[in-house]
């Protein structure tokens, strides 16, 4: 019996949808059939990673243009969970951004670093006219 | 963002009445704090008891308030963090920057 879960979501390019998408991540953490780790922690982390990645796509890559839309896909198997967030931007060097030293009193710069801390594999790839941020978490 | 602001002498308490602090609503808190600073009100307690989720934008708004209060010889203190919110401060090491208290009463007593 297949236990693959695939969720595809398209929302307008507006930050009002951050909470809704984050909650989908939380619900998935509580629903996954085979996960035997701390579900509350996984739920918070998926909410957070989705929020950070989506906010980045909406506010930076898509320049807060409300006429655009953002696509998010989540795929989960027994072994790993992958989130993909698609944007229409020019792209950026994510590995370089992750290495920038954020001072304790800096107001920004923590979003990408949080994603790298919480996920096991992070890639930012050219896809069609834009890019996709692909983030994978191993589930055991 | 729903905020309940009360004054106790020279101390301003801001109760965040939202479950989430994220890129959608954190700018409101930042603006509200800047308005208070402009009025010369620079000693703030931020009550986070209702907040269940905070992202990097929410943390950034609090850092902004902290820096602006400090620059005006005031202070910004936090209280009543839920465990997951507390873990965000630890993940980003911001627990070393802010004074964090278990309750509003303890934060008030620290002044």
gemmi code that builds the backbone of each chain (N, CA, C; Angstrom):
import gemmi

chains = {
    "A": [
        ("UNK", (0.839, -1.196, 0.000), (0.000, 0.000, 0.000), (0.882, 1.257, 0.000)),
        ("UNK", (0.611, 2.167, -0.929), (1.400, 3.392, -1.015), (1.051, 4.340, 0.137)),
        ("UNK", (2.094, 4.928, 0.729), (1.834, 5.922, 1.771), (2.415, 7.272, 1.360)),
        ("UNK", (2.471, 7.501, 0.063), (2.961, 8.762, -0.476), (1.858, 9.819, -0.367)),
        ("UNK", (2.239, 10.986, 0.163), (1.287, 12.104, 0.240), (1.800, 13.223, -0.660)),
        ("UNK", (0.964, 13.734, -1.539), (1.350, 14.858, -2.401), (0.309, 15.962, -2.286)),
        ("UNK", (0.769, 17.162, -1.984), (-0.130, 18.312, -1.855), (0.381, 19.429, -2.760)),
        ("UNK", (-0.465, 19.945, -3.612), (-0.103, 21.093, -4.461), (-1.033, 22.254, -4.144)),
        ("UNK", (-0.438, 23.413, -3.925), (-1.224, 24.598, -3.544), (-0.786, 25.784, -4.407)),
        ("UNK", (-1.752, 26.560, -4.848), (-1.446, 27.838, -5.513), (-2.183, 28.929, -4.756)),
        ("UNK", (-1.469, 29.968, -4.370), (-2.121, 31.091, -3.666), (-1.660, 32.404, -4.287)),
        ("UNK", (-2.479, 33.459, -4.153), (-2.024, 34.781, -4.613), (-0.744, 35.190, -3.875)),
        ("UNK", (0.042, 36.027, -4.517), (1.334, 36.451, -3.968), (1.135, 37.476, -2.836)),
        ("UNK", (0.509, 37.040, -1.754), (0.190, 37.941, -0.640), (0.506, 37.247, 0.692)),
        ("UNK", (1.076, 38.017, 1.616), (1.501, 37.431, 2.894), (0.318, 36.979, 3.749)),
        ("UNK", (-0.901, 37.389, 3.445), (-2.062, 36.965, 4.244), (-2.237, 35.443, 4.208)),
        ("UNK", (-1.620, 34.779, 3.214), (-1.780, 33.331, 3.089), (-0.715, 32.540, 3.853)),
        ("UNK", (0.231, 33.240, 4.482), (1.313, 32.541, 5.191), (0.767, 31.603, 6.272)),
        ("UNK", (-0.182, 32.113, 7.065), (-0.725, 31.317, 8.173), (-1.432, 30.064, 7.685)),
        ("UNK", (-2.176, 30.209, 6.614), (-2.926, 29.072, 6.074), (-1.976, 27.976, 5.594)),
        ("UNK", (-0.941, 28.369, 4.856), (0.015, 27.380, 4.330), (0.789, 26.737, 5.497)),
        ("UNK", (1.163, 27.571, 6.470), (1.871, 27.039, 7.639), (1.047, 25.983, 8.356)),
        ("UNK", (-0.259, 26.237, 8.470), (-1.142, 25.284, 9.156), (-1.258, 23.962, 8.395)),
        ("UNK", (-1.168, 24.031, 7.076), (-1.186, 22.791, 6.283), (0.044, 21.946, 6.647)),
        ("UNK", (1.190, 22.612, 6.786), (2.408, 21.907, 7.195), (2.245, 21.276, 8.570)),
        ("UNK", (1.634, 22.014, 9.501), (1.405, 21.483, 10.856), (0.489, 20.261, 10.804)),
        ("UNK", (-0.581, 20.375, 10.053), (-1.536, 19.270, 9.958), (-0.863, 18.024, 9.387)),
        ("UNK", (-0.016, 18.238, 8.395), (0.669, 17.098, 7.777), (1.560, 16.394, 8.814)),
        ("UNK", (2.269, 17.171, 9.628), (3.141, 16.574, 10.653), (2.345, 15.697, 11.614)),
        ("UNK", (1.120, 16.114, 11.912), (0.293, 15.339, 12.848), (-0.367, 14.135, 12.181)),
        ("UNK", (-0.348, 14.113, 10.836), (-1.087, 13.085, 10.109), (-0.195, 11.978, 9.539)),
        ("UNK", (1.088, 12.289, 9.288), (1.976, 11.312, 8.645), (1.899, 9.951, 9.337)),
        ("UNK", (1.717, 8.911, 8.537), (1.456, 7.587, 9.107), (2.660, 7.000, 9.843)),
        ("UNK", (3.858, 7.199, 9.281), (4.989, 6.411, 9.797), (5.917, 7.179, 10.733)),
        ("UNK", (5.696, 8.456, 10.956), (6.657, 9.261, 11.729), (6.587, 8.919, 13.208)),
        ("UNK", (7.733, 8.624, 13.810), (7.703, 8.289, 15.240), (8.552, 9.258, 16.076)),
        ("UNK", (8.869, 10.426, 15.509), (9.595, 11.446, 16.276), (8.625, 12.356, 17.020)),
        ("UNK", (9.125, 13.516, 17.444), (8.321, 14.504, 18.165), (7.445, 15.258, 17.150)),
        ("UNK", (6.173, 14.925, 17.108), (5.278, 15.513, 16.103), (5.035, 17.013, 16.338)),
        ("UNK", (4.988, 17.422, 17.602), (4.788, 18.850, 17.890), (5.954, 19.667, 17.340)),
        ("UNK", (7.158, 19.151, 17.525), (8.343, 19.848, 17.039), (8.355, 19.875, 15.507)),
        ("UNK", (8.062, 18.713, 14.893), (8.018, 18.652, 13.427), (6.965, 19.630, 12.884)),
        ("UNK", (5.815, 19.705, 13.556), (4.734, 20.596, 13.129), (5.206, 22.056, 13.136)),
        ("UNK", (5.876, 22.439, 14.218), (6.356, 23.829, 14.306), (7.400, 24.090, 13.224)),
        ("UNK", (8.283, 23.133, 13.036), (9.359, 23.328, 12.059), (8.820, 23.416, 10.628)),
        ("UNK", (7.825, 22.586, 10.289), (7.248, 22.657, 8.936), (6.505, 23.971, 8.737)),
        ("UNK", (5.764, 24.387, 9.748), (5.086, 25.686, 9.708), (6.112, 26.794, 9.459)),
        ("UNK", (7.204, 26.736, 10.199), (8.230, 27.777, 10.122), (8.929, 27.787, 8.761)),
        ("UNK", (9.333, 26.622, 8.293), (10.055, 26.536, 7.017), (9.153, 26.985, 5.867)),
        ("UNK", (7.886, 26.557, 5.884), (6.941, 26.990, 4.854), (6.749, 28.503, 4.908)),
        ("UNK", (6.601, 29.046, 6.108), (6.406, 30.489, 6.274), (7.606, 31.273, 5.750)),
        ("UNK", (8.806, 30.833, 6.133), (10.027, 31.541, 5.711), (10.202, 31.478, 4.188)),
        ("UNK", (10.022, 30.284, 3.621), (10.244, 30.110, 2.186), (9.208, 30.882, 1.373)),
        ("UNK", (7.968, 30.835, 1.838), (6.887, 31.513, 1.132), (7.044, 33.039, 1.236)),
        ("UNK", (7.379, 33.528, 2.420), (7.577, 34.974, 2.611), (8.714, 35.456, 1.723)),
        ("UNK", (9.752, 34.644, 1.607), (10.884, 34.999, 0.754), (10.444, 35.100, -0.714)),
        ("UNK", (9.655, 34.119, -1.144), (9.174, 34.123, -2.534), (8.250, 35.315, -2.786)),
        ("UNK", (7.338, 35.572, -1.839), (6.342, 36.638, -2.013), (6.990, 38.024, -1.978)),
        ("UNK", (7.804, 38.261, -0.951), (8.305, 39.617, -0.693), (9.574, 39.946, -1.474)),
        ("UNK", (10.407, 38.954, -1.729), (11.685, 39.248, -2.406), (11.639, 38.821, -3.875)),
        ("UNK", (11.517, 37.508, -4.116), (11.574, 37.027, -5.501), (10.454, 37.632, -6.352)),
        ("UNK", (9.249, 37.683, -5.803), (8.108, 38.196, -6.571), (7.794, 39.659, -6.258)),
        ("UNK", (8.689, 40.316, -5.514), (8.619, 41.760, -5.247), (7.244, 42.226, -4.752)),
        ("UNK", (6.573, 41.400, -3.946), (5.273, 41.750, -3.346), (4.212, 42.113, -4.387)),
        ("UNK", (4.352, 41.625, -5.623), (3.381, 41.921, -6.683), (2.126, 41.056, -6.464)),
        ("UNK", (0.986, 41.680, -6.052), (-0.200, 40.886, -5.708), (-0.866, 40.224, -6.905)),
        ("UNK", (-0.460, 40.620, -8.127), (-1.069, 40.000, -9.305), (-0.417, 38.651, -9.634)),
        ("UNK", (0.732, 38.394, -9.015), (1.407, 37.109, -9.242), (0.812, 36.053, -8.325)),
        ("UNK", (1.244, 34.806, -8.515), (0.835, 33.759, -7.584), (2.059, 32.933, -7.212)),
        ("UNK", (1.922, 32.212, -6.123), (3.007, 31.354, -5.649), (2.495, 29.927, -5.630)),
        ("UNK", (3.354, 29.009, -6.059), (2.987, 27.594, -6.027), (3.850, 26.892, -4.983)),
        ("UNK", (3.193, 26.086, -4.182), (3.897, 25.297, -3.158), (3.520, 23.842, -3.366)),
        ("UNK", (4.503, 22.951, -3.332), (4.159, 21.528, -3.363), (4.864, 20.821, -2.212)),
        ("UNK", (4.153, 19.897, -1.604), (4.704, 19.122, -0.478), (4.535, 17.646, -0.831)),
        ("UNK", (5.632, 16.900, -0.757), (5.585, 15.454, -1.011), (6.189, 14.746, 0.183)),
        ("UNK", (5.478, 13.760, 0.687), (5.994, 13.014, 1.844), (5.877, 11.523, 1.591)),
        ("UNK", (6.966, 10.808, 1.890), (6.948, 9.347, 1.853), (7.232, 8.872, 3.278)),
        ("UNK", (7.439, 7.582, 3.456), (7.789, 7.084, 4.788), (9.136, 7.621, 5.257)),
        ("UNK", (10.008, 7.957, 4.300), (11.396, 8.260, 4.641), (11.743, 9.746, 4.642)),
        ("UNK", (11.103, 10.508, 3.786), (11.457, 11.935, 3.714), (10.292, 12.791, 3.253)),
        ("UNK", (10.442, 14.081, 3.542), (9.408, 15.051, 3.182), (10.088, 16.190, 2.424)),
        ("UNK", (9.548, 16.521, 1.259), (10.145, 17.595, 0.455), (9.116, 18.689, 0.194)),
        ("UNK", (9.542, 19.924, 0.470), (8.716, 21.109, 0.193), (9.370, 21.850, -0.964)),
        ("UNK", (8.567, 22.224, -1.952), (9.080, 23.037, -3.062), (8.257, 24.322, -3.150)),
        ("UNK", (8.947, 25.451, -3.177), (8.277, 26.751, -3.315), (8.783, 27.395, -4.598)),
        ("UNK", (7.863, 27.655, -5.520), (8.225, 28.177, -6.844), (8.032, 29.691, -6.878)),
        ("UNK", (9.025, 30.407, -7.455), (8.881, 31.861, -7.568), (9.139, 32.314, -9.004)),
        ("UNK", (8.932, 33.614, -9.238), (9.128, 34.179, -10.581), (10.343, 35.113, -10.598)),
        ("UNK", (11.240, 34.947, -9.642), (12.335, 35.912, -9.487), (13.564, 35.611, -10.318)),
        ("UNK", (14.544, 36.518, -10.158), (15.808, 36.418, -10.896), (16.747, 35.381, -10.272)),
        ("UNK", (16.452, 35.005, -9.040), (17.311, 34.038, -8.360), (18.363, 34.705, -7.500)),
        ("UNK", (18.952, 33.937, -6.594), (20.023, 34.436, -5.726), (20.878, 33.249, -5.305)),
        ("UNK", (22.046, 33.550, -4.789), (22.949, 32.479, -4.361), (22.614, 32.088, -2.924)),
        ("UNK", (21.854, 31.036, -2.777), (21.329, 30.688, -1.452), (22.426, 30.207, -0.511)),
        ("UNK", (23.425, 29.517, -1.050), (24.499, 29.015, -0.179), (25.315, 30.167, 0.392)),
        ("UNK", (25.516, 31.198, -0.453), (26.251, 32.374, 0.017), (25.450, 33.091, 1.117)),
        ("UNK", (24.147, 33.184, 0.898), (23.278, 33.853, 1.869), (23.267, 33.103, 3.202)),
        ("UNK", (23.322, 31.777, 3.112), (23.300, 30.957, 4.326), (24.585, 31.114, 5.133)),
        ("UNK", (25.660, 31.522, 4.452), (26.955, 31.644, 5.143), (27.172, 33.023, 5.761)),
        ("UNK", (26.356, 34.002, 5.354), (26.525, 35.358, 5.879), (26.344, 35.333, 7.397)),
        ("UNK", (27.281, 35.964, 8.089), (27.178, 35.973, 9.553), (26.172, 37.037, 9.979)),
        ("UNK", (25.084, 36.594, 10.583), (24.063, 37.532, 11.063), (24.425, 37.954, 12.480)),
        ("UNK", (24.585, 39.260, 12.670), (24.888, 39.754, 14.017), (23.627, 39.691, 14.872)),
        ("UNK", (23.815, 39.572, 16.179), (22.656, 39.422, 17.068), (21.682, 40.585, 16.958)),
        ("UNK", (22.203, 41.764, 16.596), (21.322, 42.930, 16.527), (20.888, 43.249, 15.095)),
        ("UNK", (21.179, 42.374, 14.143), (20.659, 42.547, 12.774), (19.168, 42.235, 12.774)),
        ("UNK", (18.410, 43.053, 12.037), (16.950, 42.817, 12.000), (16.578, 41.718, 11.006)),
        ("UNK", (17.354, 41.559, 9.945), (17.001, 40.570, 8.917), (18.108, 39.552, 8.699)),
        ("UNK", (17.879, 38.671, 7.740), (18.913, 37.708, 7.352), (18.803, 36.346, 8.005)),
        ("UNK", (17.780, 36.164, 8.875), (17.691, 34.889, 9.594), (16.855, 33.827, 8.873)),
        ("UNK", (16.014, 34.259, 7.934), (15.062, 33.332, 7.317), (15.726, 32.142, 6.636)),
        ("UNK", (16.656, 32.418, 5.733), (17.337, 31.340, 5.003), (18.156, 30.486, 5.969)),
        ("UNK", (18.764, 31.127, 6.952), (19.581, 30.370, 7.910), (18.726, 29.411, 8.740)),
        ("UNK", (17.513, 29.840, 9.069), (16.592, 28.962, 9.802), (16.252, 27.747, 8.934)),
        ("UNK", (15.994, 27.984, 7.646), (15.663, 26.881, 6.733), (16.821, 25.875, 6.698)),
        ("UNK", (18.052, 26.353, 6.591), (19.208, 25.447, 6.547), (19.378, 24.692, 7.858)),
        ("UNK", (19.059, 25.338, 8.980), (19.206, 24.662, 10.286), (18.184, 23.540, 10.456)),
        ("UNK", (16.981, 23.743, 9.924), (15.896, 22.801, 10.216), (15.723, 21.710, 9.165)),
        ("UNK", (16.258, 21.926, 7.965), (16.061, 20.936, 6.899), (17.379, 20.216, 6.608)),
        ("UNK", (17.284, 18.999, 6.080), (18.486, 18.196, 5.841), (19.133, 18.485, 4.487)),
        ("UNK", (18.343, 18.921, 3.508), (18.902, 19.221, 2.185), (18.138, 20.411, 1.616)),
        ("UNK", (18.885, 21.424, 1.168), (18.257, 22.634, 0.618), (18.916, 22.955, -0.722)),
        ("UNK", (18.092, 23.137, -1.751), (18.621, 23.512, -3.068), (17.744, 24.623, -3.647)),
        ("UNK", (18.354, 25.489, -4.436), (17.605, 26.553, -5.106), (17.945, 26.461, -6.582)),
        ("UNK", (16.971, 26.074, -7.387), (17.247, 25.699, -8.774), (16.450, 26.546, -9.757)),
        ("UNK", (17.035, 26.760, -10.936), (16.313, 27.426, -12.030), (15.196, 26.505, -12.499)),
        ("UNK", (14.018, 27.074, -12.660), (12.875, 26.252, -13.096), (11.968, 27.126, -13.956)),
        ("UNK", (11.905, 26.823, -15.251), (11.081, 27.631, -16.165), (11.521, 29.081, -16.127)),
        ("UNK", (10.558, 30.008, -16.042), (10.917, 31.432, -16.031), (11.421, 31.909, -14.654)),
        ("UNK", (11.301, 31.089, -13.642), (11.705, 31.489, -12.295), (12.622, 30.464, -11.640)),
        ("UNK", (12.386, 30.242, -10.338), (13.223, 29.321, -9.570), (12.350, 28.492, -8.627)),
        ("UNK", (12.939, 27.421, -8.108), (12.257, 26.633, -7.084), (13.212, 26.418, -5.904)),
        ("UNK", (12.688, 26.683, -4.716), (13.436, 26.393, -3.480), (12.968, 25.021, -3.004)),
        ("UNK", (13.894, 24.069, -2.985), (13.550, 22.683, -2.654), (14.190, 22.312, -1.319)),
        ("UNK", (13.370, 21.913, -0.373), (13.850, 21.665, 0.994), (13.385, 20.279, 1.454)),
        ("UNK", (14.332, 19.439, 1.849), (13.977, 18.065, 2.210), (14.336, 17.785, 3.673)),
        ("UNK", (13.414, 17.097, 4.340), (13.680, 16.664, 5.722), (13.571, 15.143, 5.780)),
        ("UNK", (14.595, 14.500, 6.320), (14.544, 13.050, 6.514), (13.657, 12.773, 7.718)),
        ("UNK", (12.852, 11.757, 7.637), (11.828, 11.564, 8.668), (12.203, 10.527, 9.736)),
        ("UNK", (13.433, 10.038, 9.719), (13.872, 9.181, 10.840), (15.381, 9.143, 10.898)),
    ],
    "B": [
        ("UNK", (-2.329, 43.947, 13.045), (-2.021, 43.167, 14.246), (-2.778, 43.750, 15.439)),
        ("UNK", (-3.420, 42.890, 16.197), (-4.152, 43.331, 17.385), (-3.175, 43.486, 18.554)),
        ("UNK", (-3.105, 44.715, 19.085), (-2.205, 44.987, 20.211), (-3.001, 45.651, 21.330)),
        ("UNK", (-2.725, 45.266, 22.568), (-3.337, 45.954, 23.706), (-2.220, 46.685, 24.443)),
        ("UNK", (-2.291, 48.017, 24.396), (-1.203, 48.821, 24.963), (-1.670, 49.503, 26.233)),
        ("UNK", (-0.938, 49.272, 27.329), (-1.296, 49.909, 28.596), (-0.049, 50.560, 29.196)),
        ("UNK", (-0.273, 51.640, 29.933), (0.849, 52.352, 30.548), (0.814, 52.165, 32.053)),
        ("UNK", (1.953, 51.852, 32.629), (2.066, 51.777, 34.092), (3.238, 52.666, 34.483)),
        ("UNK", (2.939, 53.935, 34.777), (4.004, 54.907, 35.028), (4.778, 55.128, 33.740)),
        ("UNK", (6.103, 54.916, 33.809), (6.935, 55.137, 32.617), (7.078, 53.869, 31.779)),
        ("UNK", (6.407, 52.820, 32.205), (6.554, 51.546, 31.487), (5.321, 51.286, 30.626)),
        ("UNK", (5.577, 50.919, 29.379), (4.496, 50.613, 28.439), (4.446, 49.099, 28.245)),
        ("UNK", (3.268, 48.538, 28.470), (3.119, 47.093, 28.218), (2.368, 46.911, 26.900)),
        ("UNK", (2.963, 46.133, 26.012), (2.302, 45.812, 24.737), (1.971, 44.325, 24.742)),
        ("UNK", (0.690, 44.042, 24.773), (0.256, 42.644, 24.719), (-0.076, 42.304, 23.266)),
        ("UNK", (0.635, 41.331, 22.709), (0.377, 40.912, 21.325), (-0.828, 39.969, 21.348)),
        ("UNK", (-1.925, 40.397, 20.763), (-3.138, 39.574, 20.804), (-3.311, 38.796, 19.498)),
        ("UNK", (-2.262, 38.127, 19.107), (-2.263, 37.337, 17.869), (-1.620, 35.983, 18.150)),
        ("UNK", (-2.079, 34.975, 17.421), (-1.472, 33.653, 17.552), (-0.153, 33.586, 16.790)),
        ("UNK", (-0.085, 34.356, 15.701), (1.117, 34.345, 14.860), (1.740, 35.726, 14.749)),
        ("UNK", (3.071, 35.781, 14.789), (3.825, 36.986, 14.424), (4.666, 36.591, 13.228)),
        ("UNK", (4.318, 37.110, 12.050), (5.059, 36.712, 10.853), (5.210, 37.886, 9.892)),
        ("UNK", (5.637, 37.587, 8.661), (5.904, 38.649, 7.688), (4.635, 39.412, 7.319)),
        ("UNK", (3.469, 38.849, 7.641), (2.221, 39.531, 7.312), (1.891, 40.646, 8.297)),
        ("UNK", (2.213, 40.453, 9.577), (1.737, 41.426, 10.569), (2.831, 42.075, 11.427)),
        ("UNK", (4.073, 41.625, 11.317), (5.118, 42.149, 12.214), (5.426, 43.623, 11.972)),
        ("UNK", (5.206, 44.095, 10.734), (5.457, 45.502, 10.436), (4.583, 46.419, 11.290)),
        ("UNK", (3.374, 45.962, 11.639), (2.462, 46.763, 12.479), (3.077, 47.016, 13.855)),
        ("UNK", (3.669, 45.953, 14.418), (4.289, 46.091, 15.748), (5.467, 47.065, 15.680)),
        ("UNK", (6.256, 46.923, 14.625), (7.427, 47.799, 14.454), (6.993, 49.264, 14.386)),
        ("UNK", (5.967, 49.525, 13.597), (5.461, 50.898, 13.441), (4.912, 51.429, 14.756)),
        ("UNK", (4.171, 50.588, 15.470), (3.592, 51.010, 16.746), (4.687, 51.364, 17.748)),
        ("UNK", (5.738, 50.569, 17.769), (6.838, 50.849, 18.696), (7.544, 52.151, 18.317)),
        ("UNK", (7.734, 52.383, 17.005), (8.391, 53.628, 16.565), (7.569, 54.843, 16.984)),
        ("UNK", (6.235, 54.698, 16.922), (5.358, 55.791, 17.354), (5.545, 56.065, 18.851)),
        ("UNK", (5.637, 55.000, 19.643), (5.854, 55.161, 21.090), (7.206, 55.830, 21.358)),
        ("UNK", (8.231, 55.404, 20.615), (9.560, 56.011, 20.807), (9.513, 57.498, 20.478)),
        ("UNK", (8.786, 57.854, 19.409), (8.658, 59.265, 19.019), (7.982, 60.078, 20.125)),
        ("UNK", (7.112, 59.406, 20.910), (6.424, 60.090, 22.010), (7.276, 60.088, 23.280)),
        ("UNK", (8.500, 59.568, 23.176), (9.406, 59.541, 24.317), (9.170, 58.375, 25.262)),
        ("UNK", (8.383, 57.409, 24.827), (8.092, 56.230, 25.655), (9.034, 55.100, 25.238)),
        ("UNK", (10.055, 54.876, 26.068), (11.152, 54.000, 25.630), (11.370, 52.783, 26.515)),
        ("UNK", (10.507, 52.577, 27.512), (10.625, 51.383, 28.348), (9.431, 50.473, 28.075)),
        ("UNK", (9.696, 49.423, 27.320), (8.614, 48.567, 26.852), (8.722, 47.156, 27.416)),
        ("UNK", (7.547, 46.596, 27.731), (7.448, 45.159, 28.022), (6.538, 44.568, 26.948)),
        ("UNK", (7.037, 43.563, 26.245), (6.217, 42.903, 25.217), (5.713, 41.581, 25.799)),
        ("UNK", (4.402, 41.483, 25.960), (3.770, 40.271, 26.507), (3.417, 39.338, 25.341)),
        ("UNK", (4.121, 38.215, 25.276), (3.954, 37.281, 24.151), (3.092, 36.063, 24.519)),
        ("UNK", (2.335, 36.161, 25.607), (1.617, 34.969, 26.107), (0.641, 34.373, 25.085)),
        ("UNK", (0.072, 35.195, 24.206), (-0.900, 34.675, 23.235), (-0.242, 34.150, 21.965)),
        ("UNK", (1.062, 34.430, 21.823), (1.746, 34.105, 20.561), (2.223, 32.655, 20.580)),
        ("UNK", (1.761, 31.915, 19.592), (2.113, 30.497, 19.485), (3.203, 30.276, 18.432)),
        ("UNK", (3.338, 31.246, 17.517), (4.260, 31.083, 16.387), (4.929, 32.408, 16.072)),
        ("UNK", (6.254, 32.373, 15.920), (6.974, 33.577, 15.483), (7.989, 33.176, 14.417)),
        ("UNK", (8.082, 33.975, 13.344), (9.078, 33.684, 12.299), (10.196, 34.730, 12.347)),
        ("UNK", (11.084, 34.705, 11.353), (12.234, 35.614, 11.387), (11.802, 37.075, 11.274)),
        ("UNK", (10.676, 37.352, 10.612), (10.189, 38.736, 10.533), (9.705, 39.217, 11.902)),
        ("UNK", (9.037, 38.341, 12.639), (8.594, 38.679, 13.988), (9.789, 38.952, 14.899)),
        ("UNK", (10.796, 38.112, 14.791), (12.016, 38.323, 15.589), (12.677, 39.639, 15.184)),
        ("UNK", (12.671, 39.914, 13.854), (13.283, 41.152, 13.363), (12.593, 42.388, 13.916)),
        ("UNK", (11.257, 42.341, 14.034), (10.516, 43.478, 14.592), (10.910, 43.702, 16.056)),
        ("UNK", (11.074, 42.610, 16.802), (11.464, 42.736, 18.211), (12.897, 43.268, 18.337)),
        ("UNK", (13.783, 42.818, 17.443), (15.167, 43.322, 17.462), (15.168, 44.817, 17.154)),
        ("UNK", (14.335, 45.233, 16.194), (14.226, 46.653, 15.858), (13.809, 47.465, 17.088)),
        ("UNK", (12.790, 46.974, 17.791), (12.332, 47.654, 19.012), (13.414, 47.698, 20.076)),
        ("UNK", (14.121, 46.589, 20.219), (15.203, 46.508, 21.210), (16.284, 47.557, 20.919)),
        ("UNK", (16.675, 47.636, 19.640), (17.749, 48.572, 19.268), (17.303, 50.016, 19.456)),
        ("UNK", (16.070, 50.315, 19.040), (15.573, 51.686, 19.163), (15.391, 52.099, 20.619)),
        ("UNK", (14.924, 51.177, 21.457), (14.771, 51.483, 22.889), (16.139, 51.731, 23.516)),
        ("UNK", (17.102, 50.860, 23.201), (18.451, 50.991, 23.775), (19.092, 52.305, 23.335)),
        ("UNK", (18.897, 52.670, 22.054), (19.497, 53.905, 21.533), (18.948, 55.137, 22.244)),
        ("UNK", (17.746, 55.003, 22.828), (17.121, 56.131, 23.539), (17.247, 55.963, 25.049)),
        ("UNK", (18.193, 55.116, 25.453), (18.456, 54.827, 26.868), (17.250, 54.240, 27.575)),
        ("UNK", (16.423, 53.547, 26.817), (15.318, 52.804, 27.409), (15.619, 51.321, 27.309)),
        ("UNK", (14.575, 50.500, 27.403), (14.798, 49.061, 27.266), (13.530, 48.381, 26.750)),
        ("UNK", (13.740, 47.248, 26.126), (12.613, 46.423, 25.672), (12.805, 45.047, 26.278)),
        ("UNK", (11.824, 44.618, 27.063), (11.909, 43.312, 27.725), (10.749, 42.443, 27.265)),
        ("UNK", (10.970, 41.134, 27.274), (9.944, 40.197, 26.819), (9.438, 39.371, 27.994)),
        ("UNK", (8.174, 38.948, 27.927), (7.683, 38.053, 28.978), (6.663, 37.059, 28.438)),
        ("UNK", (6.485, 35.987, 29.206), (5.427, 34.984, 28.986), (5.528, 34.278, 27.641)),
        ("UNK", (6.727, 33.785, 27.324), (6.910, 33.087, 26.051), (6.404, 31.641, 26.142)),
        ("UNK", (5.643, 31.207, 25.142), (5.281, 29.795, 25.048), (6.530, 28.999, 24.650)),
        ("UNK", (6.581, 27.715, 24.999), (7.815, 26.935, 24.777), (8.332, 26.960, 23.340)),
        ("UNK", (7.437, 26.853, 22.348), (7.896, 26.838, 20.951), (8.468, 28.191, 20.545)),
        ("UNK", (7.896, 29.258, 21.101), (8.400, 30.603, 20.804), (9.768, 30.783, 21.454)),
        ("UNK", (9.879, 30.316, 22.685), (11.171, 30.348, 23.386), (12.240, 29.604, 22.561)),
        ("UNK", (11.852, 28.477, 21.983), (12.817, 27.690, 21.204), (13.312, 28.456, 19.977)),
        ("UNK", (12.476, 29.348, 19.446), (12.919, 30.172, 18.319), (14.025, 31.145, 18.726)),
        ("UNK", (13.891, 31.686, 19.944), (14.935, 32.596, 20.444), (16.240, 31.822, 20.660)),
        ("UNK", (16.116, 30.569, 21.080), (17.319, 29.763, 21.300), (17.946, 29.362, 19.963)),
        ("UNK", (17.106, 28.986, 18.991), (17.595, 28.592, 17.662), (18.405, 29.720, 17.025)),
        ("UNK", (17.955, 30.949, 17.225), (18.619, 32.109, 16.608), (19.565, 32.820, 17.591)),
        ("UNK", (19.695, 32.258, 18.766), (20.554, 32.788, 19.838), (20.109, 34.165, 20.336)),
        ("UNK", (18.905, 34.557, 20.017), (18.433, 35.869, 20.468), (18.079, 35.873, 21.954)),
        ("UNK", (18.027, 34.694, 22.570), (17.781, 34.664, 24.017), (18.939, 35.300, 24.772)),
        ("UNK", (20.096, 35.454, 24.085), (21.243, 36.098, 24.731), (21.176, 37.616, 24.609)),
        ("UNK", (20.279, 38.100, 23.753), (20.155, 39.543, 23.520), (19.073, 40.141, 24.430)),
        ("UNK", (17.921, 39.471, 24.490), (16.769, 40.018, 25.207), (16.758, 39.590, 26.667)),
        ("UNK", (16.214, 40.469, 27.512), (15.851, 40.050, 28.872), (14.472, 39.402, 28.759)),
        ("UNK", (14.380, 38.137, 29.190), (13.131, 37.384, 29.045), (12.635, 36.973, 30.436)),
        ("UNK", (11.383, 37.301, 30.744), (10.813, 37.008, 32.062), (9.629, 36.051, 31.930)),
        ("UNK", (9.379, 35.312, 33.010), (8.316, 34.308, 32.991), (6.929, 34.953, 32.988)),
        ("UNK", (6.817, 36.143, 33.610), (5.497, 36.780, 33.705), (5.624, 38.296, 33.580)),
        ("UNK", (4.497, 38.947, 33.337), (4.466, 40.415, 33.273), (4.926, 40.998, 34.605)),
        ("UNK", (4.470, 40.393, 35.707), (4.812, 40.896, 37.037), (6.331, 40.903, 37.246)),
        ("UNK", (6.964, 39.798, 36.840), (8.429, 39.730, 36.993), (9.120, 40.774, 36.121)),
        ("UNK", (8.608, 40.982, 34.928), (9.206, 41.992, 34.043), (9.054, 43.385, 34.647)),
        ("UNK", (7.867, 43.654, 35.212), (7.632, 44.966, 35.840), (8.564, 45.182, 37.030)),
        ("UNK", (8.725, 44.131, 37.828), (9.594, 44.246, 39.015), (11.046, 44.518, 38.656)),
        ("UNK", (11.441, 44.138, 37.440), (12.854, 44.293, 37.049), (13.225, 45.747, 36.773)),
        ("UNK", (12.207, 46.612, 36.650), (12.512, 48.025, 36.389), (12.810, 48.750, 37.687)),
    ],
}
model = gemmi.Model(1)
for chain_id, residues in chains.items():
    chain = gemmi.Chain(chain_id)
    for i, (resn, *xyz) in enumerate(residues, 1):
        res = gemmi.Residue()
        res.name, res.seqid = resn, gemmi.SeqId(i, " ")
        for name, pos in zip(("N", "CA", "C"), xyz):
            atom = gemmi.Atom()
            atom.name, atom.element = name, gemmi.Element(name[0])
            atom.pos, atom.b_iso = gemmi.Position(*pos), 0.0
            res.add_atom(atom)
        chain.add_residue(res)
    model.add_chain(chain)
structure = gemmi.Structure()
structure.add_model(model)
structure.setup_entities()
